Amino acid sequence: MKLLKYADVQVKDLGNGVSRKVLVHTEEMMLVEVRFPTGGVGAMHSHVHRQLSYVQSGVFEFESEGNKQRVVAGDTLAFEPNQKHGVTCLQAGVVLDFFTPAREDFL
């Protein structure tokens, strides 16, 4: 078992009020908490990892391949490898991102 205590996990400042905590990871997978202020943006990007995003709180607009979806707490999204996507926070909140394999660039 691998345990990381929330209070011990370092916060990475991503700029403009957005922050990230890598909650736990193995080589095969990773769970990340991303906190957004209202108006915070996750710029359009893509990566080789599969990604699931769970909206823990707040209101967001996710965009992928020209499709925009407004999502709220409890909603979940899935992104395939290399699928371009981004997000804008409409009401301050938290998104939990699950990646497989783990994102080496976050470590």
PyRosetta script that sets phi, psi and omega in degrees:
from pyrosetta import init, pose_from_sequence

init()
pose = pose_from_sequence("MKLLKYADVQVKDLGNGVSRKVLVHTEEMMLVEVRFPTGGVGAMHSHVHRQLSYVQSGVFEFESEGNKQRVVAGDTLAFEPNQKHGVTCLQAGVVLDFFTPAREDFL")
pose.set_psi(1, 140.8)
pose.set_omega(1, 175.6)
pose.set_phi(2, -117.4)
pose.set_psi(2, 126.2)
pose.set_omega(2, -178.5)
pose.set_phi(3, -124.8)
pose.set_psi(3, 129.2)
pose.set_omega(3, 171.0)
pose.set_phi(4, -119.4)
pose.set_psi(4, 123.0)
pose.set_omega(4, 177.7)
pose.set_phi(5, -76.6)
pose.set_psi(5, 131.9)
pose.set_omega(5, -177.1)
pose.set_phi(6, -51.8)
pose.set_psi(6, -43.3)
pose.set_omega(6, -177.7)
pose.set_phi(7, -65.6)
pose.set_psi(7, -21.8)
pose.set_omega(7, -177.9)
pose.set_phi(8, -91.6)
pose.set_psi(8, -10.1)
pose.set_omega(8, -176.9)
pose.set_phi(9, -80.2)
pose.set_psi(9, 128.6)
pose.set_omega(9, -179.0)
pose.set_phi(10, -72.8)
pose.set_psi(10, 144.1)
pose.set_omega(10, 177.2)
pose.set_phi(11, -93.7)
pose.set_psi(11, 132.2)
pose.set_omega(11, 174.7)
pose.set_phi(12, -104.3)
pose.set_psi(12, 120.1)
pose.set_omega(12, 177.7)
pose.set_phi(13, -79.3)
pose.set_psi(13, 118.8)
pose.set_omega(13, -178.9)
pose.set_phi(14, -96.4)
pose.set_psi(14, -0.2)
pose.set_omega(14, 179.6)
pose.set_phi(15, 95.6)
pose.set_psi(15, 153.3)
pose.set_omega(15, 177.7)
pose.set_phi(16, 55.3)
pose.set_psi(16, 32.6)
pose.set_omega(16, 175.8)
pose.set_phi(17, 85.8)
pose.set_psi(17, -4.5)
pose.set_omega(17, 179.3)
pose.set_phi(18, -87.9)
pose.set_psi(18, 135.4)
pose.set_omega(18, 178.8)
pose.set_phi(19, -137.9)
pose.set_psi(19, 158.9)
pose.set_omega(19, -175.9)
pose.set_phi(20, -134.8)
pose.set_psi(20, 141.7)
pose.set_omega(20, 171.2)
pose.set_phi(21, -127.4)
pose.set_psi(21, 124.6)
pose.set_omega(21, 171.2)
pose.set_phi(22, -81.8)
pose.set_psi(22, 107.6)
pose.set_omega(22, -173.0)
pose.set_phi(23, -75.2)
pose.set_psi(23, -40.3)
pose.set_omega(23, 177.8)
pose.set_phi(24, -166.7)
pose.set_psi(24, 152.9)
pose.set_omega(24, 177.5)
pose.set_phi(25, -157.0)
pose.set_psi(25, 153.9)
pose.set_omega(25, 167.4)
pose.set_phi(26, -127.2)
pose.set_psi(26, -175.5)
pose.set_omega(26, 176.2)
pose.set_phi(27, -65.2)
pose.set_psi(27, -32.2)
pose.set_omega(27, -173.2)
pose.set_phi(28, -88.2)
pose.set_psi(28, -21.8)
pose.set_omega(28, -174.6)
pose.set_phi(29, -156.5)
pose.set_psi(29, 164.8)
pose.set_omega(29, -176.6)
pose.set_phi(30, -153.7)
pose.set_psi(30, 140.9)
pose.set_omega(30, 174.9)
pose.set_phi(31, -118.0)
pose.set_psi(31, 127.6)
pose.set_omega(31, -174.0)
pose.set_phi(32, -130.0)
pose.set_psi(32, 136.0)
pose.set_omega(32, 174.0)
pose.set_phi(33, -101.6)
pose.set_psi(33, 128.0)
pose.set_omega(33, 177.0)
pose.set_phi(34, -120.9)
pose.set_psi(34, 123.9)
pose.set_omega(34, 179.2)
pose.set_phi(35, -103.5)
pose.set_psi(35, 132.2)
pose.set_omega(35, -178.1)
pose.set_phi(36, -123.7)
pose.set_psi(36, 136.7)
pose.set_omega(36, 167.7)
pose.set_phi(37, -83.1)
pose.set_psi(37, 164.8)
pose.set_omega(37, 173.0)
pose.set_phi(38, -56.2)
pose.set_psi(38, 130.6)
pose.set_omega(38, -178.7)
pose.set_phi(39, 89.2)
pose.set_psi(39, -6.7)
pose.set_omega(39, 178.2)
pose.set_phi(40, -65.1)
pose.set_psi(40, 147.9)
pose.set_omega(40, -175.3)
pose.set_phi(41, -129.7)
pose.set_psi(41, 137.4)
pose.set_omega(41, 165.4)
pose.set_phi(42, -106.2)
pose.set_psi(42, 104.0)
pose.set_omega(42, -173.1)
pose.set_phi(43, -57.5)
pose.set_psi(43, 154.2)
pose.set_omega(43, 176.7)
pose.set_phi(44, -56.4)
pose.set_psi(44, 133.3)
pose.set_omega(44, -179.0)
pose.set_phi(45, -161.0)
pose.set_psi(45, 172.0)
pose.set_omega(45, 172.6)
pose.set_phi(46, -144.8)
pose.set_psi(46, 162.0)
pose.set_omega(46, 179.8)
pose.set_phi(47, -156.8)
pose.set_psi(47, 166.5)
pose.set_omega(47, -175.5)
pose.set_phi(48, -79.8)
pose.set_psi(48, -2.3)
pose.set_omega(48, -175.3)
pose.set_phi(49, -89.9)
pose.set_psi(49, 148.1)
pose.set_omega(49, 165.8)
pose.set_phi(50, -75.5)
pose.set_psi(50, 145.4)
pose.set_omega(50, -177.5)
pose.set_phi(51, -138.5)
pose.set_psi(51, 134.5)
pose.set_omega(51, 168.1)
pose.set_phi(52, -114.7)
pose.set_psi(52, 135.1)
pose.set_omega(52, 178.5)
pose.set_phi(53, -122.8)
pose.set_psi(53, 123.0)
pose.set_omega(53, 179.6)
pose.set_phi(54, -111.2)
pose.set_psi(54, 123.8)
pose.set_omega(54, 179.3)
pose.set_phi(55, -83.7)
pose.set_psi(55, 108.6)
pose.set_omega(55, -178.8)
pose.set_phi(56, -80.2)
pose.set_psi(56, -37.5)
pose.set_omega(56, 178.7)
pose.set_phi(57, -158.0)
pose.set_psi(57, 162.7)
pose.set_omega(57, 177.5)
pose.set_phi(58, 91.2)
pose.set_psi(58, -174.2)
pose.set_omega(58, 178.2)
pose.set_phi(59, -132.3)
pose.set_psi(59, 132.9)
pose.set_omega(59, -175.2)
pose.set_phi(60, -134.7)
pose.set_psi(60, 158.6)
pose.set_omega(60, 168.8)
pose.set_phi(61, -120.6)
pose.set_psi(61, 111.9)
pose.set_omega(61, 176.6)
pose.set_phi(62, -94.2)
pose.set_psi(62, 144.0)
pose.set_omega(62, 177.0)
pose.set_phi(63, -127.8)
pose.set_psi(63, 138.3)
pose.set_omega(63, 175.4)
pose.set_phi(64, -153.3)
pose.set_psi(64, 126.9)
pose.set_omega(64, 176.6)
pose.set_phi(65, 51.6)
pose.set_psi(65, 42.4)
pose.set_omega(65, 177.9)
pose.set_phi(66, 80.2)
pose.set_psi(66, -2.8)
pose.set_omega(66, -179.7)
pose.set_phi(67, -100.3)
pose.set_psi(67, 124.5)
pose.set_omega(67, 178.1)
pose.set_phi(68, -109.3)
pose.set_psi(68, 136.0)
pose.set_omega(68, 179.9)
pose.set_phi(69, -131.1)
pose.set_psi(69, 127.1)
pose.set_omega(69, 173.4)
pose.set_phi(70, -84.7)
pose.set_psi(70, 129.3)
pose.set_omega(70, -177.5)
pose.set_phi(71, -130.8)
pose.set_psi(71, 152.2)
pose.set_omega(71, -177.9)
pose.set_phi(72, -130.9)
pose.set_psi(72, 175.7)
pose.set_omega(72, -179.6)
pose.set_phi(73, -50.0)
pose.set_psi(73, 130.9)
pose.set_omega(73, 180.0)
pose.set_phi(74, 99.0)
pose.set_psi(74, -16.8)
pose.set_omega(74, 179.4)
pose.set_phi(75, -80.2)
pose.set_psi(75, 150.0)
pose.set_omega(75, -179.0)
pose.set_phi(76, -132.6)
pose.set_psi(76, 141.7)
pose.set_omega(76, 178.4)
pose.set_phi(77, -124.5)
pose.set_psi(77, 154.3)
pose.set_omega(77, 176.3)
pose.set_phi(78, -127.6)
pose.set_psi(78, 136.1)
pose.set_omega(78, 178.5)
pose.set_phi(79, -124.7)
pose.set_psi(79, 131.8)
pose.set_omega(79, 177.8)
pose.set_phi(80, -79.1)
pose.set_psi(80, 162.5)
pose.set_omega(80, 176.5)
pose.set_phi(81, -55.7)
pose.set_psi(81, 140.3)
pose.set_omega(81, 177.2)
pose.set_phi(82, 65.6)
pose.set_psi(82, 10.5)
pose.set_omega(82, 176.7)
pose.set_phi(83, -81.3)
pose.set_psi(83, 119.2)
pose.set_omega(83, -177.9)
pose.set_phi(84, -70.1)
pose.set_psi(84, 133.9)
pose.set_omega(84, -178.4)
pose.set_phi(85, -156.2)
pose.set_psi(85, 160.7)
pose.set_omega(85, 177.7)
pose.set_phi(86, -159.4)
pose.set_psi(86, 173.1)
pose.set_omega(86, -176.1)
pose.set_phi(87, -147.7)
pose.set_psi(87, 146.1)
pose.set_omega(87, 171.8)
pose.set_phi(88, -124.9)
pose.set_psi(88, 132.3)
pose.set_omega(88, -179.8)
pose.set_phi(89, -87.6)
pose.set_psi(89, 120.2)
pose.set_omega(89, 179.4)
pose.set_phi(90, -90.8)
pose.set_psi(90, -27.9)
pose.set_omega(90, 176.4)
pose.set_phi(91, -146.1)
pose.set_psi(91, 126.2)
pose.set_omega(91, -173.3)
pose.set_phi(92, -40.4)
pose.set_psi(92, 137.2)
pose.set_omega(92, -178.9)
pose.set_phi(93, -172.7)
pose.set_psi(93, -171.0)
pose.set_omega(93, -174.8)
pose.set_phi(94, -129.5)
pose.set_psi(94, 135.2)
pose.set_omega(94, 174.7)
pose.set_phi(95, -118.7)
pose.set_psi(95, 133.3)
pose.set_omega(95, 172.9)
pose.set_phi(96, -100.4)
pose.set_psi(96, 121.3)
pose.set_omega(96, 180.0)
pose.set_phi(97, -108.2)
pose.set_psi(97, 131.7)
pose.set_omega(97, 175.8)
pose.set_phi(98, -112.1)
pose.set_psi(98, 128.8)
pose.set_omega(98, -179.8)
pose.set_phi(99, -122.3)
pose.set_psi(99, 144.6)
pose.set_omega(99, 169.4)
pose.set_phi(100, -141.8)
pose.set_psi(100, 129.3)
pose.set_omega(100, -8.2)
pose.set_phi(101, -68.3)
pose.set_psi(101, 179.5)
pose.set_omega(101, 179.5)
pose.set_phi(102, -59.6)
pose.set_psi(102, 148.4)
pose.set_omega(102, 178.2)
pose.set_phi(103, -86.1)
pose.set_psi(103, 101.4)
pose.set_omega(103, 178.3)
pose.set_phi(104, -57.8)
pose.set_psi(104, -33.0)
pose.set_omega(104, -177.6)
pose.set_phi(105, -69.4)
pose.set_psi(105, -12.1)
pose.set_omega(105, 177.7)
pose.set_phi(106, -91.2)
pose.set_psi(106, -10.9)
pose.set_omega(106, -175.7)
pose.set_phi(107, -93.8)
pose.dump_pdb("model.pdb")
